[in-house]
Amino acid sequence: MVMKSSKVPHGRYSRLGALASLAGRVASNVAWEGAKQFAQGNRPSRKDLVMSPANIAHVADKLADLRGAAMKVGQLLSMDAGDLIPPELSDLLARLRNHATPMPSTQLNQVLTEQWGPEWKQAFTHFRFSPIASASIGQVHEAYTDAGDKVAVKVQYPRIKDSIDSDVDNVITLLRLSGLIPKEANYQALLDEAKQQLHDEADYRKEANAMMRFNERLNALTDLVVPNIHSTLTTDRVLTMDFMAGEPIETLTKAEPAVRHRAVSQLFTLLFEEVFVFGEVQTDPNFANYLYQPESGRIVLLDFGATRQYTSRFTEGYRKLFLAAIEKDNPGIDAALTQIGFFAEAILPEQKASVLELVNTACEPIATDAPFNFGQADLATRLRNRGMALSMEQGYWHTPPADALFLHRKIAGLYLLAAKLDVTLNVRTLLMPYLTAERVKTA
């Protein structure tokens, strides 16, 4: 199947114009659908009209065409703000996690010529111009170097970095005006941090350095592998690494229970190593960042653009939080959350009580020293419902500290993966060595 391609719009006004036309399309659909419903004797609410499948599909498709930060905001909202946006929007925005429209070969060649010079093809015996993957910031190509190495080349869309700030602002304005997100929701702290995170993700040299650090740290953990970087073919906008074969991690739904259990155990152990030993976490929970190699049982770790470093005070706060959650010690949880940076703003006693209840729910997998059935627990839905009740019914719109928010993304992503793979796992057994003196931070 040939993937449809389209030129990445990179001018400020062309990108704004595309979003403006989308807003007009949404409004037109609302008017048309409203007239049709009224003619049939129905009295639909504006929310129902705005949230029609056609409107949400148009929003998702347009963001996929724009790529860059416009698409990334949809990804962030679908993962981070699931407790604040309607489930229909969250589900359809989830399409943006893995699917972007690739740029045409002429635009690709222009980018590579700018980054590698006009004779760049001489460095390869073969370069596949059709991408093997397309995402929000760039697309990935398969190639063979002159030395015979099979590599994956991630190429950033042109001028995406220059459009980050305006894209984030414009997309949120569009979603607010169209009614696709609540007017009461305060996303500013999230959006400010999203802009900074996106600027970091658009720096491919920074990502390459993170991959080399993780490669060295995980060298002794043979079940996890990070591709080697080809530094001479890596720039700010092009990242070249060893090509790693593997299957999407979701294909493990068909594997034996022991295989699924082992894979999820590896990823939870990696998370605890990142938080409590490395002090550095790859926070993007996208399933596409993991590949599974059936022959060896190894998991390939991809995409380190969303890597964040954490202070000892921050990680110590989470050590205290998990210990307090195990003991069902709400005052201890309160103190730990305060150390992490929660409750910096005024909060009513009943709101704080709801936050503590939400944390206890999130910590259910470690609450007892027993296997936790992620497939049957319905944990993600219950967390969404509690978060929705807190924000909608009790009016608590405070955004968690940015470092905590991105860490929570990673944890939530592992919960979702464990549920998708229907894994039953004793998470506390994996966690406890990191809450005692057995594992200590080395960096």
Secondary structure, DSSP 8 states (H G I E B T S, - for coil): ----------SHHHHHHHHHHHHHHHHHHHHHHHHHHHHTT----HHHHHT-HHHHHHHHHHHHHH-HHHHHHHHHHHHH-TTTS-HHHHHHHGGGGT------HHHHHHHHHHHH-TTGGGGEEEE--S-SEE-SSEEEEEEEETTS-EEEEEEE-TTTGGGHHHHHHHHHHHHHHHTSS-TT---HHHHHHHHHHHHHHT-HHHHHHHHHHHHHHGGG-TTEE---B-GGG--SSEEEEE----EEGGGGGGS-HHHHHHHHHHHHHHHHHIIIIISEEE----GGGEEEETTTTEEEE---TTEEE--HHHHHHHHHHHHHHHTT-HHHHHHHHHHHTTT-S---HHHHHHHHHHHHHHTHHHHSSS-EEHHHH-HHHHHHHHHHIIIIIS-------HHHHHHHHHHHHHHHHHHHTT-EE-HHHHHHHHHSTTS----
